[in-house]
Amino acid sequence: MEDWRLTLQKVELYGTLANFYRFSNPELHMYYDKKAVQAVQKLNEYIRMYGDPFEQQKGIPSAVQPGPNSAYPMPAAGPYPYVNPYLGQLPPLASPGEMETGRVRILHASMDTPALDIYVNKKKLATQLKFKQVTDYEPLVPGNYRIEVYAAGEKSRPLLETRATVQPGNTYTAVATGHSERLELLPVLDEPFVLPKMTKLRLVHLSPKTTAIDLALKQGNVIFPGVVYRRSSPYVPLEPGTYDLELRAAGMNEVLLDLPNVTLEADRVYSIAAVSTIQRKSGLDVILLQG
């Protein structure tokens, strides 16, 4: 019989997909709903044959606990707010002690803004950061921070001064977006957790001149519908592989940008960031980010 841990992961995966497609694609919703129910039935069969694996493993740390009103296990509470009615909350990426420090990286997504130097509490966090470039994640102690953004090499007058709060255990991408005369720093919450041997994807809309967009399979179903500027879609777990995708005008078949051969590797999390460009008629380009 299939290992119960793998079956538990399938319940989470198929339940998440069923909920995501509930309104946008009833056919896919029914397909993944059926798969989730089948996985739950497998867990029930395992428990009937071999007993509750959590009772058998008392004394061994586990990220999951039995559900109070269910015949199958549920993950323990963690820092991730999404709740899957098939299973429960996603487990934390690390123990509470390991999750105390936040992590922040900076993405330059403002097409008409020059390279940037960025300071956090007077400490330089980014040097000569050019359009479409992103820094590595920097660990930061939870708290409030003053952020100053300058044109690279300049320190007389900042392009932007703002404040931001880092919460314990959270991972962020701080996006420099908008136009150069109205630059802003947009905090985007990242989710580094991914199920083993799976991948995870979302869409982030960072093109100020572009109306709402859809991300879809090429000539196929919409994955992320109606994402507007300054917003991001939820993450969706996917099978690893290479996908032909396209950006469309929201709710329409008009293709704004073809995205062929997008490779998503196992055990990794990805964001497709839609940004502005003058190189294409649609005015759209993308950055494929890990995280």
C-alpha positions in Angstrom: 0.0 0.0 0.0 1.1 3.6 -0.7 3.0 5.3 2.1 0.4 7.2 4.3 2.6 10.3 4.3 2.4 10.5 0.5 -1.3 10.0 0.6 -1.7 12.8 3.1 0.2 15.1 0.8 -2.1 14.2 -2.0 -5.2 15.1 0.1 -3.7 18.5 0.6 -2.7 19.0 -3.0 -5.9 17.9 -4.6 -8.0 19.7 -2.0 -6.2 22.9 -2.7 -6.6 22.6 -6.5 -10.3 21.7 -6.1 -10.9 24.9 -4.0 -8.9 27.0 -6.4 -11.0 25.9 -9.5 -14.3 26.0 -7.6 -15.7 29.0 -9.5 -13.3 29.5 -12.4 -13.4 26.0 -13.9 -16.1 23.6 -12.7 -14.7 20.7 -14.7 -11.3 20.9 -13.1 -13.0 21.5 -9.7 -14.9 18.3 -10.0 -11.8 16.4 -11.2 -9.6 17.4 -8.3 -12.5 17.1 -5.8 -12.9 13.5 -6.8 -9.1 12.9 -6.5 -9.1 14.5 -3.0 -12.0 12.2 -1.9 -10.1 9.1 -3.3 -7.0 10.1 -1.3 -9.1 10.5 1.9 -10.6 7.1 1.3 -7.1 5.6 1.0 -6.1 7.2 4.4 -9.2 5.6 5.9 -8.3 2.3 4.5 -4.8 2.5 5.9 -6.2 3.4 9.4 -8.6 0.4 9.3 -5.8 -2.0 8.3 -2.9 -0.7 10.3 -4.3 1.7 13.0 -3.7 5.4 13.5 -0.1 6.1 12.5 0.0 9.0 15.0 -0.9 6.9 17.9 1.7 4.4 16.9 4.4 7.1 16.7 3.9 8.7 20.1 7.0 10.4 21.3 8.2 11.0 17.7 7.9 14.7 16.7 5.4 15.1 13.9 4.1 18.1 11.9 0.6 16.6 11.8 -2.2 15.7 14.3 -5.5 13.9 14.0 -8.5 16.0 13.2 -11.0 16.3 16.1 -14.0 15.4 14.0 -12.4 13.5 11.2 -11.4 9.9 10.3 -8.2 11.2 8.7 -5.3 13.3 10.0 -4.9 17.0 9.8 -1.7 19.1 9.8 -0.9 21.0 13.0 -1.5 24.7 13.1 1.3 26.7 11.5 2.1 30.3 10.3 0.3 29.9 7.0 -3.2 31.4 7.0 -4.7 29.3 4.2 -7.1 26.7 5.4 -8.0 23.7 3.2 -11.4 22.2 4.2 -10.2 18.8 3.0 -7.4 18.7 5.5 -6.6 21.8 7.7 -3.8 24.3 7.9 -0.5 23.8 6.2 2.4 22.8 8.5 5.1 25.3 9.3 8.3 25.4 7.4 10.4 25.3 10.6 10.0 25.1 14.3 8.9 28.3 16.2 12.5 29.0 17.3 13.8 28.8 13.7 10.9 31.0 12.4 11.6 34.1 14.6 13.7 36.0 12.1 12.0 37.5 9.0 13.5 37.5 5.6 13.4 40.3 3.0 14.6 40.7 -0.6 14.1 43.7 -2.9 12.9 43.6 -6.6 13.4 46.5 -9.0 10.2 46.5 -11.1 9.9 50.2 -12.2 10.8 50.4 -15.8 11.6 54.2 -16.0 13.5 54.4 -12.7 17.3 54.2 -12.8 19.5 51.7 -10.9 18.9 52.0 -7.1 20.8 52.0 -3.8 18.5 51.0 -0.9 19.2 51.5 2.7 17.4 49.8 5.6 17.9 51.6 9.0 21.0 53.4 7.4 22.5 50.0 6.3 22.9 49.5 2.6 20.8 46.5 1.5 21.1 46.9 -2.3 23.7 48.5 -4.5 23.2 49.4 -8.2 20.0 47.4 -8.3 18.8 47.6 -11.9 15.4 47.1 -13.4 14.3 43.4 -13.3 17.0 42.6 -10.8 16.3 41.1 -7.4 18.5 40.8 -4.3 19.1 37.7 -2.2 16.9 37.3 0.9 18.3 39.2 3.9 17.5 38.0 7.5 16.0 40.8 9.6 15.0 40.8 13.2 11.2 41.4 13.6 10.3 45.1 14.1 9.9 48.4 12.3 12.4 49.6 9.7 13.1 52.9 7.9 13.8 52.4 4.2 15.4 55.0 2.0 15.7 54.5 -1.8 18.2 56.6 -3.8 19.3 56.7 -7.4 22.5 54.7 -7.5 25.5 56.7 -6.4 23.4 59.6 -5.1 22.8 60.3 -1.4 21.6 63.9 -1.5 17.8 63.4 -2.0 16.0 60.0 -1.8 13.5 58.9 -4.4 11.5 57.4 -1.7 11.4 57.3 2.1 9.0 54.8 3.9 8.7 52.6 6.8 7.9 48.8 6.9 7.3 46.2 9.6 8.8 42.7 9.5 6.8 40.1 11.3 8.4 37.0 13.0 8.9 34.2 10.6 7.6 36.0 7.5 9.3 36.1 4.1 8.8 39.2 1.9 9.7 40.6 -1.4 9.8 44.4 -1.3 9.0 45.6 -4.8 10.1 49.0 -6.1 7.2 49.7 -8.5 5.2 52.5 -10.2 6.8 55.4 -12.2 10.0 57.2 -11.2 8.1 60.3 -10.1 5.7 58.2 -8.0 7.9 55.4 -6.8 6.6 53.1 -4.1 7.8 50.1 -2.2 5.2 47.4 -2.3 5.5 44.5 0.3 4.6 41.1 -1.1 4.3 38.2 1.3 6.1 35.1 0.1 5.4 31.5 1.0 8.5 29.3 0.9 6.7 26.1 1.9 6.1 23.5 -0.9 5.0 19.9 -0.7 7.9 17.4 -1.4 8.4 16.5 -5.1 5.9 19.3 -6.0 6.3 22.9 -7.2 4.2 26.0 -6.5 3.5 29.0 -8.7 1.7 32.4 -8.4 1.3 35.6 -10.6 2.3 39.1 -9.4 1.0 42.1 -11.4 3.6 44.9 -11.4 2.8 46.8 -14.6 1.1 50.1 -13.8 -0.2 50.8 -17.3 -1.8 47.3 -17.8 -5.3 46.5 -16.7 -6.2 43.1 -15.1 -4.6 40.0 -16.5 -5.1 36.3 -16.6 -2.3 33.6 -16.6 -3.4 30.6 -18.6 -2.1 27.5 -20.2 -1.4 28.2 -23.9 -4.7 27.9 -25.7 -6.0 26.3 -22.5 -7.6 26.9 -19.1 -7.0 30.0 -17.0 -4.8 29.3 -14.0 -4.9 32.7 -12.4 -7.9 34.9 -13.4 -8.3 38.7 -13.1 -5.1 39.7 -11.3 -4.9 43.5 -11.0 -1.9 45.9 -10.6 -0.2 45.7 -7.2 -1.9 42.4 -6.4 -0.8 38.8 -6.5 -2.7 35.6 -7.0 -2.7 32.8 -4.4 0.0 30.1 -4.9 -1.1 27.0 -6.7 0.7 23.6 -6.3 1.6 22.0 -9.6 3.4 18.9 -10.9 7.0 19.8 -11.8 7.6 20.2 -15.6 7.8 22.6 -18.5 4.7 24.6 -19.3 3.7 26.7 -22.3 1.8 29.6 -20.7 0.3 33.0 -21.8 -0.8 36.2 -20.3 -4.2 37.4 -21.5 -6.4 40.4 -21.0 -8.6 39.4 -18.0 -11.7 37.4 -19.1 -10.8 37.6 -22.8 -8.9 35.4 -25.3 -6.6 38.2 -26.3 -3.0 37.1 -25.7 -0.8 39.8 -24.4 2.4 37.8 -24.0 3.4 34.2 -24.9 5.5 32.4 -22.2 6.8 29.2 -23.8 8.9 26.6 -22.1 8.5 27.8 -18.5 10.4 25.2 -16.4 9.2 24.6 -12.8 11.4 22.3 -10.8 10.4 20.0 -8.0 10.7 21.3 -4.4 10.8 24.9 -5.5 8.4 27.9 -5.3 8.0 30.4 -8.2 6.5 33.8 -8.9 5.8 35.1 -12.4 6.1 38.9 -12.0 4.5 40.9 -14.9 6.3 44.2 -15.5 6.2 47.0 -18.0 8.4 47.2 -21.1 8.7 49.3 -24.3 10.0 46.4 -26.3 6.6 44.8 -27.0 3.3 46.2 -28.3 1.4 44.8 -25.3 3.8 46.7 -23.0 4.3 43.6 -20.9 7.3 41.5 -19.9 7.8 39.0 -17.1 10.4 38.0 -14.5 10.5 34.4 -13.2 11.4 34.5 -9.6 12.1 31.7 -7.2 10.0 32.3 -4.1 
